[in-house]
Amino acid sequence: MRSASMPRRYLALWFPWLACERVKRKKPECSMPLVLALRIRNALRLSAVDAGARRQGLQPGMTLADARARCPSLVSLPHDPQADLRELDRLAAAMLRFTPIAAADPPDGVMLDITGCAHLHGGETALARKVVSEAGYTSRHALADHAAAARALARHGAMGESKDVRALPIAALELPADAHDGLHRAGLATLGDLAAQPMASLAARFGQETVDRLRAVLGERDSPLVPLRSSTPLRAKARFAEPIARTEHVLDVIETLLADISRQMEVRQLGGRRFVVRLERTDGARRELAVETSLPSRDPARIIRLFQERIDHLADPLDPGFGFDAVALAVTRSDHLPPAQTAIAGEETAESDGVAALIDRLATRIGPGAIRRLHPRDTHIPEAAQLFLPALRSAPARWPDFDGQQPRPLLLFDPPQPVTALASVPDGPPQRLRWRGHLHKVVRAEGPERIAAEWWHCADGHKPGSGCLTRDYYRIEDETGCRYWVFRHGLFDETGEPCWYVHGQFP
């Protein structure tokens, strides 16, 4: 047991290139200097740079135009600060295997309280090495008796030099620019210089915030962590003095456990997406049953109907043997579900979606991957504008407003079917088509509707010969009254012999 007099120890991690390295993990082919930009006051400015860009003299705050002038080969992408925060939370959660107290330290750090934990990993040095390896990002770290001191040493202390916080520059206090410049003009360069001054004078001249931050780094003022705590599992269990063997009795117990877990989820504003029941027989055998929902739910009646469906359609019927002496229920996946307005009839509108209930029942009967839902994609390429996703793994999506767009055929061929076409002019609509062995004479044509390729996915961008070809779409009608959606793949200045395709058929 740890002595009450044991000093606390903190390990601070700083990831100087976190934002850019996070993006590079998703784009491993990016080898050029990378910067992330945000629009600030009607100008695109750098908000994060990687090590290569910093070596080119680029730093956050510069305009993107100035950065490109210095480094023409620069790669620029939009910055997503919320994604950085989510990654910090993920890193902090990963550190819980080393210590029970870890916290994200925005915008680019993680703080660990390693008091009483270092000896489990071979000492502080070995623990720090394991933590850095677990993080997987370029990082610097520091150990200190106070959280603020560890943070300042990690960010502003030189590696391999003294760990005395008094030797750190005043930039370690991370003060506003006016206070920082005022301290420099006063000839105060290090924290030791500040600590030698009367605190009352510093507060009067440079503000109380300067004194508070200085005292926190020196350990004279507490800087407590707000630890990331793992959430309590949603579980419930019932044991019986006498084993139960009837299915209806098992369902009654499951419904009672669901009511208990439902109250837990209501307090935490959660709704279950996957429910698992474990049945324990008297001979030690165990049987697990799982059901899933397409929308978060904490309605016991709805969930018990799914378990009834699962039991009724088991390929291997439920064998109670000499009876079950314990039933356990756990929610293994959940989503946020705020309190819902109760309707006049008493049911909650969030739990009364008939379509969602039907999806859940069908998926329980024939498998979770058998029921799929159409989702829109943010692309203008017709055959890639939607996805079929498992209904239980995805929520209903809002489709964009199609007002003002050109009409699309109900029947879309994927992939588009090649045809032989004859056009009167090179860039005009087709006059005749040969498709599936039949000749179609075009009597009416409307278009073109030009759809450019997604050139940013091509290696050479939109340069000629890069393989990114433009499509010219036409709505045509043949002599029999059939209407088709055809396109010419490529302009004549992009490819010498553009090909024609039938992409869809109108009713």
Secondary structure by P-SEA (a helix, b strand, c coil): cccccbbbbbbbbbbcaaaaaaaaaaccccccbbbbbbbcccbbbbccccaaaaaacccccccaaaaaaacccbbbbbbcaaaaaaaaaaaaaaacccccbbbbccccbbbbbccccccccccaaaaaaaaaaaacccccccccccaaaaaaaaccccccccccccccccccccccaaaaaaaaaaccccaaaaaaccaaaaaacccaaaaaaaaaaaccccccccccccccccbbbbbbccccccaaaaaaaaaaaaaaaaaaaaaacbbbcbbbbbbbccccbbbbbbbbbccccccaaaaaaaaaaaaaaccccccccccccbbbbbbcccccccbbbbcccccccccccaaaaaaaaaaaacccccbbbbbbcccccccccccccccccccbbbbccccccccccccccccbbbbbbbbccccccccccccccbbbbbcccccccccccccccccccccccccbbbbbbbbccccccbbbbbbbccccccccbbbbbbccccc
